[in-house]
Amino acid sequence: MPHFIIHTNTKAIQSVDAQTILKTVHKQAVSSGLFDENDIKVRLVPFEKSLVAGKPDNDFIHVFGYIMGGRSTAQKSKLSEAIVKKLDELLNTENIAMNVYDFEPQTYFHRKMI
């Protein structure tokens, strides 16, 4: 926890190494001060086929952040803004966005809790 899942089409990331994108999101999550670096998980899911604004050749990147509940709306908004700004500096993609979802602590379970 937290998880950052980056959805993108393959065209949007042709000019930048995938590890660079992953590290950029990871670094911004660390810089936010909201998470322990050892807990942050970032994944990139490239799509071969996509349709954005009715066009198959439009680029997009969308980051889905899943975090444990308890952070304020302002903290989550600042996190989203920081990540989108850094990705915008890195990539030449018009459609870059992010949103953050809260996990409910009451329903979260992982292996170490067994």
MODELLER restraints for C-alpha pairs under 7 A, 6 or more apart:
rsr = mdl.restraints
at = mdl.atoms
rsr.add(forms.Gaussian(group=physical.xy_distance, feature=features.Distance(at['CA:1:A'], at['CA:39:A']), mean=5.35, stdev=0.5))
rsr.add(forms.Gaussian(group=physical.xy_distance, feature=features.Distance(at['CA:1:A'], at['CA:40:A']), mean=5.86, stdev=0.5))
rsr.add(forms.Gaussian(group=physical.xy_distance, feature=features.Distance(at['CA:1:A'], at['CA:41:A']), mean=6.80, stdev=0.5))
rsr.add(forms.Gaussian(group=physical.xy_distance, feature=features.Distance(at['CA:1:A'], at['CA:67:A']), mean=6.24, stdev=0.5))
rsr.add(forms.Gaussian(group=physical.xy_distance, feature=features.Distance(at['CA:2:A'], at['CA:39:A']), mean=6.43, stdev=0.5))
rsr.add(forms.Gaussian(group=physical.xy_distance, feature=features.Distance(at['CA:2:A'], at['CA:40:A']), mean=5.17, stdev=0.5))
rsr.add(forms.Gaussian(group=physical.xy_distance, feature=features.Distance(at['CA:2:A'], at['CA:41:A']), mean=6.19, stdev=0.5))
rsr.add(forms.Gaussian(group=physical.xy_distance, feature=features.Distance(at['CA:2:A'], at['CA:66:A']), mean=5.71, stdev=0.5))
rsr.add(forms.Gaussian(group=physical.xy_distance, feature=features.Distance(at['CA:2:A'], at['CA:67:A']), mean=4.62, stdev=0.5))
rsr.add(forms.Gaussian(group=physical.xy_distance, feature=features.Distance(at['CA:2:A'], at['CA:68:A']), mean=6.89, stdev=0.5))
rsr.add(forms.Gaussian(group=physical.xy_distance, feature=features.Distance(at['CA:3:A'], at['CA:40:A']), mean=6.25, stdev=0.5))
rsr.add(forms.Gaussian(group=physical.xy_distance, feature=features.Distance(at['CA:3:A'], at['CA:41:A']), mean=4.84, stdev=0.5))
rsr.add(forms.Gaussian(group=physical.xy_distance, feature=features.Distance(at['CA:3:A'], at['CA:42:A']), mean=5.89, stdev=0.5))
rsr.add(forms.Gaussian(group=physical.xy_distance, feature=features.Distance(at['CA:3:A'], at['CA:65:A']), mean=5.84, stdev=0.5))
rsr.add(forms.Gaussian(group=physical.xy_distance, feature=features.Distance(at['CA:3:A'], at['CA:66:A']), mean=5.11, stdev=0.5))
rsr.add(forms.Gaussian(group=physical.xy_distance, feature=features.Distance(at['CA:3:A'], at['CA:67:A']), mean=6.59, stdev=0.5))
rsr.add(forms.Gaussian(group=physical.xy_distance, feature=features.Distance(at['CA:4:A'], at['CA:41:A']), mean=6.18, stdev=0.5))
rsr.add(forms.Gaussian(group=physical.xy_distance, feature=features.Distance(at['CA:4:A'], at['CA:42:A']), mean=4.66, stdev=0.5))
rsr.add(forms.Gaussian(group=physical.xy_distance, feature=features.Distance(at['CA:4:A'], at['CA:43:A']), mean=6.31, stdev=0.5))
rsr.add(forms.Gaussian(group=physical.xy_distance, feature=features.Distance(at['CA:4:A'], at['CA:63:A']), mean=6.48, stdev=0.5))
rsr.add(forms.Gaussian(group=physical.xy_distance, feature=features.Distance(at['CA:4:A'], at['CA:64:A']), mean=5.65, stdev=0.5))
rsr.add(forms.Gaussian(group=physical.xy_distance, feature=features.Distance(at['CA:4:A'], at['CA:65:A']), mean=4.55, stdev=0.5))
rsr.add(forms.Gaussian(group=physical.xy_distance, feature=features.Distance(at['CA:4:A'], at['CA:66:A']), mean=6.38, stdev=0.5))
rsr.add(forms.Gaussian(group=physical.xy_distance, feature=features.Distance(at['CA:5:A'], at['CA:42:A']), mean=5.89, stdev=0.5))
rsr.add(forms.Gaussian(group=physical.xy_distance, feature=features.Distance(at['CA:5:A'], at['CA:43:A']), mean=4.90, stdev=0.5))
rsr.add(forms.Gaussian(group=physical.xy_distance, feature=features.Distance(at['CA:5:A'], at['CA:44:A']), mean=5.92, stdev=0.5))
rsr.add(forms.Gaussian(group=physical.xy_distance, feature=features.Distance(at['CA:5:A'], at['CA:63:A']), mean=5.64, stdev=0.5))
rsr.add(forms.Gaussian(group=physical.xy_distance, feature=features.Distance(at['CA:5:A'], at['CA:64:A']), mean=5.15, stdev=0.5))
rsr.add(forms.Gaussian(group=physical.xy_distance, feature=features.Distance(at['CA:5:A'], at['CA:65:A']), mean=6.53, stdev=0.5))
rsr.add(forms.Gaussian(group=physical.xy_distance, feature=features.Distance(at['CA:6:A'], at['CA:43:A']), mean=6.07, stdev=0.5))
rsr.add(forms.Gaussian(group=physical.xy_distance, feature=features.Distance(at['CA:6:A'], at['CA:44:A']), mean=4.64, stdev=0.5))
rsr.add(forms.Gaussian(group=physical.xy_distance, feature=features.Distance(at['CA:6:A'], at['CA:45:A']), mean=5.90, stdev=0.5))
rsr.add(forms.Gaussian(group=physical.xy_distance, feature=features.Distance(at['CA:6:A'], at['CA:61:A']), mean=6.82, stdev=0.5))
rsr.add(forms.Gaussian(group=physical.xy_distance, feature=features.Distance(at['CA:6:A'], at['CA:62:A']), mean=5.75, stdev=0.5))
rsr.add(forms.Gaussian(group=physical.xy_distance, feature=features.Distance(at['CA:6:A'], at['CA:63:A']), mean=4.41, stdev=0.5))
rsr.add(forms.Gaussian(group=physical.xy_distance, feature=features.Distance(at['CA:6:A'], at['CA:64:A']), mean=6.34, stdev=0.5))
rsr.add(forms.Gaussian(group=physical.xy_distance, feature=features.Distance(at['CA:7:A'], at['CA:44:A']), mean=6.24, stdev=0.5))
rsr.add(forms.Gaussian(group=physical.xy_distance, feature=features.Distance(at['CA:7:A'], at['CA:45:A']), mean=4.98, stdev=0.5))
rsr.add(forms.Gaussian(group=physical.xy_distance, feature=features.Distance(at['CA:7:A'], at['CA:46:A']), mean=6.01, stdev=0.5))
rsr.add(forms.Gaussian(group=physical.xy_distance, feature=features.Distance(at['CA:7:A'], at['CA:61:A']), mean=5.73, stdev=0.5))
rsr.add(forms.Gaussian(group=physical.xy_distance, feature=features.Distance(at['CA:7:A'], at['CA:62:A']), mean=5.22, stdev=0.5))
rsr.add(forms.Gaussian(group=physical.xy_distance, feature=features.Distance(at['CA:7:A'], at['CA:63:A']), mean=6.27, stdev=0.5))
rsr.add(forms.Gaussian(group=physical.xy_distance, feature=features.Distance(at['CA:8:A'], at['CA:45:A']), mean=6.42, stdev=0.5))
rsr.add(forms.Gaussian(group=physical.xy_distance, feature=features.Distance(at['CA:8:A'], at['CA:46:A']), mean=4.96, stdev=0.5))
rsr.add(forms.Gaussian(group=physical.xy_distance, feature=features.Distance(at['CA:8:A'], at['CA:47:A']), mean=6.07, stdev=0.5))
rsr.add(forms.Gaussian(group=physical.xy_distance, feature=features.Distance(at['CA:8:A'], at['CA:60:A']), mean=5.48, stdev=0.5))
rsr.add(forms.Gaussian(group=physical.xy_distance, feature=features.Distance(at['CA:8:A'], at['CA:61:A']), mean=4.42, stdev=0.5))
rsr.add(forms.Gaussian(group=physical.xy_distance, feature=features.Distance(at['CA:8:A'], at['CA:62:A']), mean=6.42, stdev=0.5))
rsr.add(forms.Gaussian(group=physical.xy_distance, feature=features.Distance(at['CA:9:A'], at['CA:46:A']), mean=5.17, stdev=0.5))
rsr.add(forms.Gaussian(group=physical.xy_distance, feature=features.Distance(at['CA:9:A'], at['CA:47:A']), mean=4.53, stdev=0.5))
rsr.add(forms.Gaussian(group=physical.xy_distance, feature=features.Distance(at['CA:9:A'], at['CA:48:A']), mean=6.05, stdev=0.5))
rsr.add(forms.Gaussian(group=physical.xy_distance, feature=features.Distance(at['CA:9:A'], at['CA:49:A']), mean=6.98, stdev=0.5))
rsr.add(forms.Gaussian(group=physical.xy_distance, feature=features.Distance(at['CA:9:A'], at['CA:50:A']), mean=6.54, stdev=0.5))
rsr.add(forms.Gaussian(group=physical.xy_distance, feature=features.Distance(at['CA:9:A'], at['CA:59:A']), mean=6.29, stdev=0.5))
rsr.add(forms.Gaussian(group=physical.xy_distance, feature=features.Distance(at['CA:9:A'], at['CA:60:A']), mean=6.20, stdev=0.5))
rsr.add(forms.Gaussian(group=physical.xy_distance, feature=features.Distance(at['CA:10:A'], at['CA:46:A']), mean=5.40, stdev=0.5))
rsr.add(forms.Gaussian(group=physical.xy_distance, feature=features.Distance(at['CA:10:A'], at['CA:47:A']), mean=5.83, stdev=0.5))
rsr.add(forms.Gaussian(group=physical.xy_distance, feature=features.Distance(at['CA:10:A'], at['CA:48:A']), mean=5.81, stdev=0.5))
rsr.add(forms.Gaussian(group=physical.xy_distance, feature=features.Distance(at['CA:11:A'], at['CA:59:A']), mean=6.33, stdev=0.5))
rsr.add(forms.Gaussian(group=physical.xy_distance, feature=features.Distance(at['CA:12:A'], at['CA:59:A']), mean=5.00, stdev=0.5))
rsr.add(forms.Gaussian(group=physical.xy_distance, feature=features.Distance(at['CA:12:A'], at['CA:60:A']), mean=6.25, stdev=0.5))
rsr.add(forms.Gaussian(group=physical.xy_distance, feature=features.Distance(at['CA:12:A'], at['CA:93:A']), mean=6.16, stdev=0.5))
rsr.add(forms.Gaussian(group=physical.xy_distance, feature=features.Distance(at['CA:22:A'], at['CA:42:A']), mean=6.16, stdev=0.5))
rsr.add(forms.Gaussian(group=physical.xy_distance, feature=features.Distance(at['CA:22:A'], at['CA:43:A']), mean=6.85, stdev=0.5))
rsr.add(forms.Gaussian(group=physical.xy_distance, feature=features.Distance(at['CA:22:A'], at['CA:44:A']), mean=6.98, stdev=0.5))
rsr.add(forms.Gaussian(group=physical.xy_distance, feature=features.Distance(at['CA:25:A'], at['CA:83:A']), mean=6.00, stdev=0.5))
rsr.add(forms.Gaussian(group=physical.xy_distance, feature=features.Distance(at['CA:26:A'], at['CA:40:A']), mean=6.98, stdev=0.5))
rsr.add(forms.Gaussian(group=physical.xy_distance, feature=features.Distance(at['CA:26:A'], at['CA:42:A']), mean=6.53, stdev=0.5))
rsr.add(forms.Gaussian(group=physical.xy_distance, feature=features.Distance(at['CA:28:A'], at['CA:82:A']), mean=6.59, stdev=0.5))
rsr.add(forms.Gaussian(group=physical.xy_distance, feature=features.Distance(at['CA:28:A'], at['CA:83:A']), mean=5.90, stdev=0.5))
rsr.add(forms.Gaussian(group=physical.xy_distance, feature=features.Distance(at['CA:29:A'], at['CA:35:A']), mean=6.99, stdev=0.5))
rsr.add(forms.Gaussian(group=physical.xy_distance, feature=features.Distance(at['CA:30:A'], at['CA:37:A']), mean=5.65, stdev=0.5))
rsr.add(forms.Gaussian(group=physical.xy_distance, feature=features.Distance(at['CA:32:A'], at['CA:79:A']), mean=6.29, stdev=0.5))
rsr.add(forms.Gaussian(group=physical.xy_distance, feature=features.Distance(at['CA:50:A'], at['CA:56:A']), mean=5.63, stdev=0.5))
rsr.add(forms.Gaussian(group=physical.xy_distance, feature=features.Distance(at['CA:52:A'], at['CA:58:A']), mean=5.60, stdev=0.5))
rsr.add(forms.Gaussian(group=physical.xy_distance, feature=features.Distance(at['CA:59:A'], at['CA:93:A']), mean=5.96, stdev=0.5))
rsr.add(forms.Gaussian(group=physical.xy_distance, feature=features.Distance(at['CA:59:A'], at['CA:94:A']), mean=6.97, stdev=0.5))
rsr.add(forms.Gaussian(group=physical.xy_distance, feature=features.Distance(at['CA:59:A'], at['CA:95:A']), mean=6.43, stdev=0.5))
rsr.add(forms.Gaussian(group=physical.xy_distance, feature=features.Distance(at['CA:60:A'], at['CA:93:A']), mean=6.50, stdev=0.5))
rsr.add(forms.Gaussian(group=physical.xy_distance, feature=features.Distance(at['CA:60:A'], at['CA:95:A']), mean=4.67, stdev=0.5))
rsr.add(forms.Gaussian(group=physical.xy_distance, feature=features.Distance(at['CA:60:A'], at['CA:96:A']), mean=5.93, stdev=0.5))
rsr.add(forms.Gaussian(group=physical.xy_distance, feature=features.Distance(at['CA:61:A'], at['CA:95:A']), mean=6.19, stdev=0.5))
rsr.add(forms.Gaussian(group=physical.xy_distance, feature=features.Distance(at['CA:61:A'], at['CA:96:A']), mean=4.80, stdev=0.5))
rsr.add(forms.Gaussian(group=physical.xy_distance, feature=features.Distance(at['CA:61:A'], at['CA:97:A']), mean=6.45, stdev=0.5))
rsr.add(forms.Gaussian(group=physical.xy_distance, feature=features.Distance(at['CA:62:A'], at['CA:96:A']), mean=5.81, stdev=0.5))
rsr.add(forms.Gaussian(group=physical.xy_distance, feature=features.Distance(at['CA:62:A'], at['CA:97:A']), mean=4.85, stdev=0.5))
rsr.add(forms.Gaussian(group=physical.xy_distance, feature=features.Distance(at['CA:62:A'], at['CA:98:A']), mean=5.38, stdev=0.5))
rsr.add(forms.Gaussian(group=physical.xy_distance, feature=features.Distance(at['CA:63:A'], at['CA:97:A']), mean=6.37, stdev=0.5))
rsr.add(forms.Gaussian(group=physical.xy_distance, feature=features.Distance(at['CA:63:A'], at['CA:98:A']), mean=4.50, stdev=0.5))
rsr.add(forms.Gaussian(group=physical.xy_distance, feature=features.Distance(at['CA:63:A'], at['CA:99:A']), mean=6.62, stdev=0.5))
rsr.add(forms.Gaussian(group=physical.xy_distance, feature=features.Distance(at['CA:64:A'], at['CA:98:A']), mean=5.86, stdev=0.5))
rsr.add(forms.Gaussian(group=physical.xy_distance, feature=features.Distance(at['CA:64:A'], at['CA:99:A']), mean=5.52, stdev=0.5))
rsr.add(forms.Gaussian(group=physical.xy_distance, feature=features.Distance(at['CA:64:A'], at['CA:100:A']), mean=6.06, stdev=0.5))
rsr.add(forms.Gaussian(group=physical.xy_distance, feature=features.Distance(at['CA:65:A'], at['CA:99:A']), mean=6.14, stdev=0.5))
rsr.add(forms.Gaussian(group=physical.xy_distance, feature=features.Distance(at['CA:65:A'], at['CA:100:A']), mean=4.43, stdev=0.5))
rsr.add(forms.Gaussian(group=physical.xy_distance, feature=features.Distance(at['CA:65:A'], at['CA:101:A']), mean=5.99, stdev=0.5))
rsr.add(forms.Gaussian(group=physical.xy_distance, feature=features.Distance(at['CA:66:A'], at['CA:100:A']), mean=5.87, stdev=0.5))
rsr.add(forms.Gaussian(group=physical.xy_distance, feature=features.Distance(at['CA:66:A'], at['CA:101:A']), mean=4.87, stdev=0.5))
rsr.add(forms.Gaussian(group=physical.xy_distance, feature=features.Distance(at['CA:66:A'], at['CA:102:A']), mean=5.82, stdev=0.5))
rsr.add(forms.Gaussian(group=physical.xy_distance, feature=features.Distance(at['CA:66:A'], at['CA:103:A']), mean=6.55, stdev=0.5))
rsr.add(forms.Gaussian(group=physical.xy_distance, feature=features.Distance(at['CA:67:A'], at['CA:101:A']), mean=6.30, stdev=0.5))
rsr.add(forms.Gaussian(group=physical.xy_distance, feature=features.Distance(at['CA:67:A'], at['CA:102:A']), mean=5.08, stdev=0.5))
rsr.add(forms.Gaussian(group=physical.xy_distance, feature=features.Distance(at['CA:67:A'], at['CA:103:A']), mean=5.69, stdev=0.5))
rsr.add(forms.Gaussian(group=physical.xy_distance, feature=features.Distance(at['CA:68:A'], at['CA:102:A']), mean=5.45, stdev=0.5))
rsr.add(forms.Gaussian(group=physical.xy_distance, feature=features.Distance(at['CA:68:A'], at['CA:103:A']), mean=4.64, stdev=0.5))
rsr.add(forms.Gaussian(group=physical.xy_distance, feature=features.Distance(at['CA:68:A'], at['CA:104:A']), mean=6.46, stdev=0.5))
rsr.add(forms.Gaussian(group=physical.xy_distance, feature=features.Distance(at['CA:68:A'], at['CA:105:A']), mean=6.43, stdev=0.5))
rsr.add(forms.Gaussian(group=physical.xy_distance, feature=features.Distance(at['CA:69:A'], at['CA:102:A']), mean=4.79, stdev=0.5))
rsr.add(forms.Gaussian(group=physical.xy_distance, feature=features.Distance(at['CA:69:A'], at['CA:103:A']), mean=5.45, stdev=0.5))
rsr.add(forms.Gaussian(group=physical.xy_distance, feature=features.Distance(at['CA:69:A'], at['CA:104:A']), mean=5.80, stdev=0.5))
rsr.add(forms.Gaussian(group=physical.xy_distance, feature=features.Distance(at['CA:69:A'], at['CA:105:A']), mean=6.66, stdev=0.5))
rsr.add(forms.Gaussian(group=physical.xy_distance, feature=features.Distance(at['CA:76:A'], at['CA:100:A']), mean=6.50, stdev=0.5))
rsr.add(forms.Gaussian(group=physical.xy_distance, feature=features.Distance(at['CA:80:A'], at['CA:98:A']), mean=5.68, stdev=0.5))
rsr.add(forms.Gaussian(group=physical.xy_distance, feature=features.Distance(at['CA:80:A'], at['CA:99:A']), mean=6.35, stdev=0.5))
rsr.add(forms.Gaussian(group=physical.xy_distance, feature=features.Distance(at['CA:84:A'], at['CA:96:A']), mean=6.44, stdev=0.5))
rsr.add(forms.Gaussian(group=physical.xy_distance, feature=features.Distance(at['CA:84:A'], at['CA:97:A']), mean=6.16, stdev=0.5))
rsr.add(forms.Gaussian(group=physical.xy_distance, feature=features.Distance(at['CA:84:A'], at['CA:98:A']), mean=6.72, stdev=0.5))
